[in-house]
Amino acid sequence: MSDQKKYWLDESANVTKLYRGLWALGILLILGDLALHKHEAFDFAAFFGFYGFYGFVACVALVLTAKAMRRVLMRGEDYYER
């Protein structure tokens, strides 16, 4: 007899729906980029998908920077016991 609480993401069908929904939303946002007329200060910012690409590169850079900072800032496991 299992009395564990069942969450909506426990069912694989719901995970698949969420995954496909996020893909559909992403595609709609990319297509929206084609429909908008951009008034950019720099020519390269008007390229198709520039802000999505820029956001992805910035996110990767943040993760890599955090990994490098971890090596510098990390304390030993017994830091507070000393």
All heavy atoms as an XYZ file, in Angstrom:
671
protein
N       0.835     -1.175      0.000
C       0.000      0.000      0.000
C       0.887      1.248      0.000
O       1.612      1.510      0.944
C      -0.874     -0.049      1.241
C      -1.886      0.994      1.296
S      -3.071      0.418      2.516
C      -3.596      1.884      3.194
N       0.836      2.006     -1.065
C       1.680      3.186     -1.218
C       0.840      4.438     -0.994
O      -0.143      4.684     -1.679
C       2.283      3.192     -2.615
O       3.033      4.353     -2.790
N       1.267      5.250     -0.023
C       0.568      6.498      0.287
C       1.361      7.718     -0.159
O       1.150      8.807      0.350
C       0.304      6.585      1.787
C      -0.724      5.578      2.261
O      -1.580      5.198      1.443
O      -0.663      5.183      3.434
N       2.273      7.518     -1.111
C       3.060      8.643     -1.587
C       2.202      9.573     -2.425
O       1.337      9.135     -3.178
C       4.234      8.159     -2.428
C       5.337      7.556     -1.624
C       6.528      7.217     -2.501
O       6.379      6.968     -3.686
N       7.706      7.195     -1.897
N       2.477     10.858     -2.271
C       1.747     11.854     -3.042
C       2.179     11.792     -4.498
O       3.358     11.695     -4.803
C       2.019     13.245     -2.471
C       1.154     14.311     -3.077
C       1.350     15.628     -2.368
C       0.469     16.671     -3.004
N       0.648     17.974     -2.377
N       1.221     11.860     -5.404
C       1.495     11.785     -6.839
C       1.474     13.200     -7.409
O       0.512     13.940     -7.237
C       0.421     10.925     -7.500
C       0.695     10.570     -8.912
C       1.450      9.289     -8.992
C       1.412      8.837    -10.435
N       2.487      8.013    -10.774
N       2.559     13.586     -8.064
C       2.657     14.899     -8.678
C       2.380     14.791    -10.173
O       2.514     13.732    -10.768
C       4.042     15.499     -8.439
C       4.322     15.752     -6.984
C       5.039     14.841     -6.224
C       3.850     16.901     -6.365
C       5.288     15.075     -4.876
C       4.098     17.149     -5.032
C       4.810     16.226     -4.295
O       5.052     16.461     -2.970
N       2.049     15.926    -10.800
C       1.653     15.875    -12.211
C       2.829     15.583    -13.122
O       2.655     15.080    -14.227
C       0.915     17.154    -12.614
C       1.758     18.390    -12.674
C       2.153     19.162    -11.635
C       2.316     18.987    -13.840
N       2.905     20.201    -12.071
C       3.027     20.129    -13.425
C       2.275     18.672    -15.193
C       3.690     20.950    -14.309
C       2.942     19.505    -16.074
C       3.635     20.621    -15.628
N       4.048     15.858    -12.707
C       5.215     15.553    -13.537
C       5.719     14.125    -13.331
O       6.683     13.719    -13.971
C       6.344     16.540    -13.262
C       6.184     17.914    -13.897
C       7.316     18.832    -13.489
C       6.096     17.826    -15.406
N       5.074     13.372    -12.448
C       5.445     11.968    -12.261
C       5.017     11.107    -13.446
O       5.589     10.049    -13.676
C       4.828     11.405    -10.981
C       5.499     11.971     -9.734
O       6.641     12.450     -9.857
O       4.878     11.926     -8.657
N       4.033     11.565    -14.189
C       3.566     10.820    -15.362
C       4.359     11.265    -16.589
O       4.474     12.453    -16.873
C       2.079     11.055    -15.591
C       1.220     10.535    -14.462
C      -0.254     10.758    -14.724
O      -0.655     10.744    -15.909
O      -0.985     10.966    -13.758
N       4.878     10.295    -17.326
C       5.715     10.628    -18.482
C       4.930     11.339    -19.588
O       5.504     12.110    -20.352
C       6.385      9.370    -19.030
O       5.422      8.469    -19.510
N       3.635     11.098    -19.666
C       2.824     11.787    -20.683
C       2.812     13.297    -20.427
O       2.863     14.095    -21.371
C       1.402     11.235    -20.683
N       2.757     13.689    -19.165
C       2.755     15.115    -18.844
C       4.115     15.749    -19.116
O       4.200     16.903    -19.539
C       2.363     15.323    -17.385
C       0.907     14.993    -17.138
O       0.090     15.000    -18.045
N       0.589     14.696    -15.897
N       5.171     15.012    -18.887
C       6.512     15.518    -19.182
C       6.657     15.727    -20.689
O       7.211     16.731    -21.137
C       7.597     14.558    -18.640
C       8.975     15.002    -19.068
C       7.504     14.454    -17.125
N       6.148     14.785    -21.466
C       6.201     14.903    -22.929
C       5.405     16.114    -23.396
O       5.857     16.865    -24.272
C       5.661     13.620    -23.579
O       6.423     12.515    -23.108
C       5.733     13.694    -25.086
N       4.236     16.336    -22.814
C       3.424     17.501    -23.176
C       4.158     18.800    -22.851
O       4.151     19.748    -23.640
C       2.093     17.481    -22.430
C       1.134     16.424    -22.907
C      -0.117     16.443    -22.063
C      -1.008     15.267    -22.366
N      -2.181     15.206    -21.475
N       4.780     18.854    -21.689
C       5.527     20.046    -21.295
C       6.701     20.281    -22.237
O       6.951     21.408    -22.676
C       6.015     19.899    -19.855
C       6.799     21.060    -19.284
C       5.924     22.309    -19.177
C       7.363     20.700    -17.924
N       7.426     19.229    -22.568
C       8.573     19.314    -23.468
C       8.144     19.835    -24.840
O       8.747     20.766    -25.381
C       9.219     17.941    -23.584
C      10.444     17.877    -24.428
C      11.652     18.397    -23.987
C      10.424     17.280    -25.691
C      12.791     18.341    -24.760
C      11.555     17.218    -26.474
C      12.731     17.742    -26.000
O      13.840     17.684    -26.775
N       7.096     19.268    -25.372
C       6.601     19.715    -26.690
C       6.046     21.129    -26.640
O       6.198     21.907    -27.591
C       5.549     18.742    -27.202
C       6.149     17.423    -27.614
C       5.117     16.468    -28.138
N       5.754     15.214    -28.512
C       5.103     14.093    -28.713
N       3.792     14.051    -28.587
N       5.753     13.001    -29.055
N       5.410     21.476    -25.538
C       4.890     22.837    -25.378
C       6.000     23.876    -25.345
O       5.870     24.951    -25.929
N       7.093     23.551    -24.669
C       8.230     24.476    -24.628
C       8.882     24.622    -25.992
O       9.303     25.720    -26.374
C       9.248     24.014    -23.583
C       8.824     24.201    -22.131
C       9.829     23.542    -21.192
C       8.651     25.663    -21.796
N       8.959     23.527    -26.737
C       9.486     23.615    -28.106
C       8.577     24.491    -28.976
O       9.053     25.324    -29.742
C       9.609     22.223    -28.731
C      10.957     21.627    -28.521
C      11.316     20.708    -27.592
C      12.143     21.928    -29.262
N      12.646     20.419    -27.704
C      13.180     21.141    -28.712
C      12.435     22.771    -30.315
C      14.477     21.188    -29.194
C      13.730     22.806    -30.792
C      14.734     22.028    -30.240
N       7.255     24.299    -28.859
C       6.312     25.094    -29.646
C       6.419     26.577    -29.287
O       6.406     27.445    -30.170
C       4.887     24.590    -29.419
N       6.542     26.876    -28.001
C       6.690     28.262    -27.568
C       7.979     28.863    -28.122
O       7.987     30.007    -28.606
C       6.693     28.343    -26.038
C       6.877     29.720    -25.443
C       5.705     30.630    -25.809
C       7.037     29.622    -23.943
N       9.066     28.112    -28.083
C      10.328     28.597    -28.628
C      10.248     28.869    -30.115
O      10.761     29.886    -30.608
N       9.595     27.982    -30.846
C       9.439     28.169    -32.296
C       8.582     29.393    -32.586
O       8.894     30.193    -33.493
C       8.863     26.896    -32.940
C       9.921     25.792    -32.902
C       8.376     27.159    -34.346
C       9.406     24.428    -33.295
N       7.510     29.586    -31.810
C       6.668     30.769    -32.007
C       7.440     32.058    -31.715
O       7.269     33.064    -32.414
C       5.431     30.691    -31.115
C       4.373     29.682    -31.540
C       3.276     29.596    -30.486
C       3.788     30.058    -32.890
N       8.282     32.040    -30.710
C       9.075     33.225    -30.404
C      10.098     33.516    -31.493
O      10.338     34.675    -31.845
C       9.768     33.060    -29.049
C       8.852     33.135    -27.834
C       9.617     32.763    -26.574
C       8.240     34.506    -27.707
N      10.686     32.473    -32.046
C      11.642     32.666    -33.154
C      10.903     33.209    -34.379
O      11.399     34.111    -35.062
C      12.344     31.334    -33.499
C      13.267     30.931    -32.366
C      13.098     31.426    -34.806
C      14.633     31.539    -32.398
N       9.720     32.676    -34.665
C       8.948     33.172    -35.802
C       8.492     34.619    -35.573
O       8.378     35.389    -36.523
C       7.749     32.263    -36.066
C       8.085     30.875    -36.600
C       6.817     30.031    -36.718
C       8.811     30.953    -37.925
N       8.226     34.962    -34.329
C       7.874     36.341    -34.007
C       9.008     37.298    -34.310
O       8.777     38.475    -34.616
N      10.230     36.801    -34.238
C      11.395     37.627    -34.561
C      11.372     38.041    -36.036
O      11.862     39.113    -36.383
C      12.674     36.852    -34.238
C      13.909     37.716    -34.253
O      13.779     38.935    -34.012
O      15.005     37.179    -34.487
N      10.799     37.207    -36.884
C      10.686     37.549    -38.308
C       9.646     38.637    -38.557
O       9.774     39.418    -39.499
C      10.321     36.306    -39.119
C      11.390     35.238    -39.246
C      10.804     34.003    -39.910
C      12.572     35.750    -40.026
N       8.608     38.682    -37.724
C       7.501     39.599    -37.946
C       7.770     41.001    -37.399
O       7.098     41.954    -37.793
C       6.232     39.039    -37.311
N       8.724     41.130    -36.496
C       8.979     42.426    -35.880
C       9.961     43.254    -36.697
O      10.954     42.736    -37.195
C       9.552     42.228    -34.473
C       8.630     41.597    -33.457
C       9.384     41.367    -32.163
C       7.431     42.480    -33.209
N       9.661     44.530    -36.793
C      10.598     45.463    -37.421
C      11.452     46.044    -36.311
O      10.941     46.639    -35.359
C       9.853     46.564    -38.162
C      10.767     47.541    -38.813
N      11.536     47.218    -39.902
C      11.054     48.826    -38.521
C      12.258     48.266    -40.258
N      11.978     49.258    -39.427
N      12.744     45.892    -36.416
C      13.646     46.301    -35.344
C      14.285     47.645    -35.654
O      14.688     47.911    -36.779
C      14.743     45.248    -35.162
C      14.198     43.899    -34.807
C      15.300     42.884    -34.762
C      14.707     41.516    -34.612
N      15.677     40.484    -34.806
N      14.366     48.465    -34.635
C      15.045     49.752    -34.723
C      16.256     49.677    -33.804
O      16.216     50.135    -32.670
C      14.115     50.888    -34.291
C      12.875     50.980    -35.108
N      12.839     51.612    -36.317
C      11.633     50.511    -34.896
C      11.620     51.538    -36.814
N      10.864     50.867    -35.969
N      17.312     49.097    -34.290
C      18.496     48.852    -33.468
C      19.561     49.914    -33.710
O      19.690     50.453    -34.801
C      19.075     47.472    -33.783
C      18.134     46.329    -33.504
C      17.847     46.151    -32.029
O      18.630     46.630    -31.188
O      16.823     45.544    -31.711
N      20.328     50.174    -32.674
C      21.420     51.143    -32.782
C      22.619     50.544    -33.520
O      23.384     51.258    -34.156
C      21.841     51.615    -31.398
N      22.770     49.225    -33.433
C      23.872     48.536    -34.099
C      23.306     47.580    -35.135
O      22.300     46.914    -34.901
C      24.713     47.765    -33.077
C      25.286     48.636    -32.009
C      24.737     48.654    -30.740
C      26.369     49.460    -32.279
C      25.255     49.459    -29.753
C      26.897     50.272    -31.301
C      26.339     50.279    -30.034
N      23.958     47.490    -36.281
C      23.454     46.657    -37.364
C      23.430     45.176    -37.005
O      22.518     44.451    -37.400
C      24.308     46.849    -38.625
C      24.104     48.223    -39.238
O      23.017     48.810    -39.018
O      25.028     48.697    -39.925
N      24.408     44.690    -36.253
C      24.462     43.268    -35.936
C      23.307     42.841    -35.030
O      22.927     41.681    -35.013
C      25.801     42.889    -35.302
C      26.091     43.584    -34.005
C      25.604     43.096    -32.810
C      26.871     44.726    -33.983
C      25.876     43.737    -31.610
C      27.153     45.371    -32.799
C      26.640     44.869    -31.604
N      22.713     43.762    -34.277
C      21.610     43.427    -33.387
C      20.320     43.164    -34.162
O      19.377     42.598    -33.605
C      21.391     44.532    -32.372
N      20.267     43.529    -35.425
C      19.074     43.313    -36.232
C      19.074     41.949    -36.919
O      18.106     41.590    -37.579
C      18.941     44.413    -37.280
N      20.148     41.172    -36.770
C      20.202     39.834    -37.379
C      19.136     38.929    -36.782
O      18.769     39.063    -35.615
C      21.572     39.189    -37.190
C      22.682     39.866    -37.941
C      23.972     39.806    -37.459
C      22.450     40.553    -39.109
C      25.010     40.415    -38.132
C      23.476     41.170    -39.789
C      24.758     41.105    -39.306
N      18.693     37.980    -37.578
C      17.658     37.034    -37.143
C      18.178     36.181    -35.989
O      19.231     35.574    -36.077
C      17.253     36.133    -38.316
C      16.304     35.046    -37.926
C      14.997     35.335    -37.620
C      16.734     33.738    -37.849
C      14.116     34.339    -37.260
C      15.868     32.729    -37.490
C      14.562     33.038    -37.192
N      17.451     36.168    -34.881
C      17.803     35.344    -33.738
C      18.980     35.842    -32.925
O      19.532     35.091    -32.119
N      19.359     37.102    -33.110
C      20.541     37.625    -32.416
C      20.391     37.551    -30.907
O      21.294     37.104    -30.199
C      20.817     39.071    -32.841
C      21.864     39.737    -31.999
C      23.202     39.425    -32.170
C      21.517     40.652    -31.019
C      24.183     40.020    -31.392
C      22.481     41.260    -30.239
C      23.817     40.935    -30.421
N      19.255     37.985    -30.385
C      19.095     38.042    -28.932
C      19.016     36.646    -28.311
O      19.476     36.441    -27.194
C      17.884     38.887    -28.552
C      18.138     40.353    -28.771
C      17.547     41.040    -29.824
C      19.009     41.035    -27.942
C      17.807     42.378    -30.030
C      19.271     42.381    -28.142
C      18.664     43.048    -29.187
O      18.930     44.367    -29.393
N      18.455     35.699    -29.017
C      18.464     34.329    -28.524
C      19.869     33.766    -28.470
O      20.268     33.128    -27.483
N      20.626     33.988    -29.516
C      22.014     33.529    -29.559
C      22.848     34.237    -28.503
O      23.641     33.615    -27.784
C      22.600     33.768    -30.957
C      24.030     33.339    -31.096
C      24.358     32.001    -31.137
C      25.041     34.275    -31.173
C      25.678     31.596    -31.252
C      26.364     33.893    -31.281
C      26.687     32.548    -31.322
N      22.666     35.542    -28.367
C      23.404     36.321    -27.382
C      23.091     35.842    -25.961
O      23.979     35.706    -25.123
C      23.060     37.801    -27.543
C      23.744     38.706    -26.557
C      25.086     39.005    -26.692
C      23.039     39.270    -25.504
C      25.729     39.841    -25.796
C      23.670     40.105    -24.599
C      25.013     40.380    -24.754
O      25.630     41.207    -23.858
N      21.828     35.568    -25.689
C      21.429     35.066    -24.378
C      22.031     33.710    -24.077
O      22.465     33.442    -22.953
N      22.069     32.833    -25.085
C      22.660     31.508    -24.900
C      24.153     31.616    -24.600
O      24.662     30.981    -23.669
C      22.424     30.646    -26.141
C      23.055     29.299    -26.050
C      22.494     28.312    -25.264
C      24.214     29.011    -26.744
C      23.074     27.059    -25.170
C      24.819     27.778    -26.658
C      24.235     26.793    -25.873
N      24.858     32.430    -25.366
C      26.299     32.611    -25.155
C      26.562     33.229    -23.783
O      27.484     32.808    -23.065
C      26.913     33.464    -26.286
C      28.342     33.874    -25.963
C      26.862     32.700    -27.597
N      25.751     34.198    -23.379
C      25.927     34.831    -22.074
C      25.684     33.832    -20.945
O      26.413     33.829    -19.942
C      24.983     36.023    -21.941
N      24.692     32.969    -21.094
C      24.398     31.959    -20.074
C      25.554     30.966    -19.950
O      25.963     30.611    -18.842
C      23.100     31.245    -20.418
S      22.573     30.073    -19.167
N      26.077     30.516    -21.072
C      27.219     29.593    -21.046
C      28.428     30.270    -20.408
O      29.137     29.666    -19.593
C      27.541     29.091    -22.474
C      28.865     28.360    -22.520
C      26.425     28.189    -22.976
N      28.654     31.537    -20.729
C      29.775     32.270    -20.141
C      29.611     32.402    -18.628
O      30.586     32.270    -17.875
C      29.896     33.653    -20.784
N      28.385     32.638    -18.162
C      28.144     32.730    -16.724
C      28.436     31.412    -16.022
O      29.033     31.393    -14.936
C      26.709     33.153    -16.454
C      26.403     34.626    -16.609
C      24.909     34.865    -16.520
C      27.113     35.416    -15.545
N      28.028     30.306    -16.614
C      28.261     29.005    -16.004
C      29.754     28.703    -15.956
O      30.273     28.240    -14.929
C      27.493     27.899    -16.766
C      27.931     26.518    -16.327
C      25.997     28.062    -16.570
N      30.464     28.968    -17.033
C      31.899     28.706    -17.059
C      32.650     29.621    -16.081
O      33.601     29.184    -15.423
C      32.445     28.860    -18.470
C      31.938     27.828    -19.480
C      32.483     28.135    -20.868
C      32.286     26.419    -19.054
N      32.213     30.860    -15.964
C      32.822     31.771    -15.002
C      32.571     31.307    -13.575
O      33.470     31.353    -12.726
C      32.275     33.204    -15.198
O      32.520     33.610    -16.545
C      32.896     34.178    -14.226
N      31.367     30.843    -13.298
C      31.048     30.345    -11.962
C      31.874     29.106    -11.619
O      32.304     28.941    -10.475
C      29.564     30.032    -11.865
N      32.098     28.240    -12.600
C      32.931     27.065    -12.345
C      34.364     27.461    -12.029
O      34.995     26.880    -11.140
C      32.899     26.124    -13.550
C      31.606     25.353    -13.682
C      31.603     24.464    -14.879
C      32.455     23.248    -14.633
N      32.333     22.243    -15.684
N      34.878     28.465    -12.722
C      36.240     28.935    -12.452
C      36.312     29.618    -11.088
O      37.269     29.425    -10.335
C      36.696     29.889    -13.549
N      35.294     30.396    -10.743
C      35.274     31.065     -9.446
C      35.158     30.061     -8.303
O      35.680     30.298     -7.211
C      34.107     32.054     -9.381
C      34.314     33.298    -10.194
S      32.886     34.384    -10.158
C      32.831     34.814     -8.437
N      34.498     28.973     -8.538
C      34.345     27.943     -7.509
C      35.703     27.392     -7.087
O      35.946     27.143     -5.910
C      33.464     26.816     -8.034
C      33.215     25.718     -7.033
C      32.296     24.671     -7.643
N      32.011     23.639     -6.683
C      32.726     22.514     -6.549
N      33.760     22.302     -7.336
N      32.399     21.608     -5.656
N      36.575     27.203     -8.040
C      37.912     26.692     -7.717
C      38.688     27.675     -6.851
O      39.464     27.281     -5.989
C      38.679     26.400     -8.993
C      38.118     25.236     -9.750
C      38.980     24.872    -10.930
N      38.371     23.746    -11.620
C      38.401     23.569    -12.916
N      39.034     24.440    -13.672
N      37.828     22.527    -13.460
N      38.484     28.962     -7.089
C      39.208     29.982     -6.332
C      38.585     30.190     -4.955
O      39.295     30.326     -3.952
C      39.218     31.323     -7.119
C      39.820     32.438     -6.300
C      39.938     31.150     -8.435
N      37.247     30.207     -4.888
C      36.556     30.576     -3.659
C      36.193     29.394     -2.765
O      35.785     29.606     -1.625
C      35.279     31.344     -4.000
C      35.473     32.643     -4.767
C      34.132     33.231     -5.150
C      36.277     33.625     -3.946
N      36.299     28.175     -3.263
C      35.840     27.019     -2.509
C      36.701     26.796     -1.263
O      37.924     26.891     -1.314
C      35.875     25.765     -3.381
C      35.151     24.605     -2.769
S      34.962     23.259     -3.923
C      36.538     22.474     -3.774
N      36.032     26.503     -0.178
C      36.702     26.207      1.080
C      36.749     24.701      1.284
O      35.985     23.954      0.691
C      35.943     26.837      2.254
C      35.643     28.299      2.084
C      36.857     29.119      2.499
N      36.714     30.505      2.133
C      36.412     31.459      2.970
N      36.174     31.194      4.219
N      36.344     32.703      2.557
N      37.602     24.267      2.161
C      37.705     22.851      2.467
C      36.464     22.345      3.193
O      35.700     23.107      3.770
N      36.280     21.040      3.184
C      35.106     20.452      3.818
C      35.073     20.706      5.314
O      34.016     20.849      5.917
C      35.099     18.934      3.559
C      33.919     18.499      2.757
C      33.924     17.003      2.577
O      33.460     16.302      3.492
O      34.374     16.567      1.525
N      36.222     20.776      5.917
C      36.283     20.964      7.359
C      36.604     22.416      7.728
O      37.140     22.697      8.809
C      37.312     20.026      7.965
C      38.716     20.295      7.407
O      38.813     20.959      6.356
O      39.681     19.850      8.031
N      36.245     23.364      6.905
C      36.592     24.770      7.114
C      36.059     25.296      8.442
O      36.759     25.970      9.194
C      36.066     25.617      5.957
C      36.327     27.086      6.121
C      37.588     27.609      5.919
C      35.319     27.953      6.503
C      37.849     28.960      6.074
C      35.546     29.298      6.671
C      36.814     29.794      6.457
O      37.059     31.125      6.618
N      34.790     25.017      8.760
C      34.187     25.560      9.975
C      34.562     24.767     11.211
O      34.321     25.203     12.328
C      32.656     25.612      9.826
C      32.224     26.652      8.823
C      31.727     26.276      7.586
C      32.339     28.003      9.112
C      31.349     27.233      6.665
C      31.958     28.963      8.196
C      31.460     28.577      6.989
O      31.090     29.514      6.068
N      35.134     23.608     11.052
C      35.535     22.786     12.187
C      36.943     23.137     12.671
O      37.354     22.695     13.735
C      35.450     21.307     11.809
C      34.023     20.881     11.521
C      33.962     19.507     10.896
O      35.017     18.859     10.744
O      32.857     19.090     10.542
N      37.667     23.885     11.884
C      39.034     24.273     12.289
C      39.005     25.449     13.230
O      38.199     26.278     13.276
C      39.862     24.624     11.062
C      40.254     23.409     10.292
C      41.279     23.750      9.258
N      40.536     23.895      7.987
C      41.016     24.500      6.937
N      42.185     25.071      6.974
N      40.339     24.576      5.820
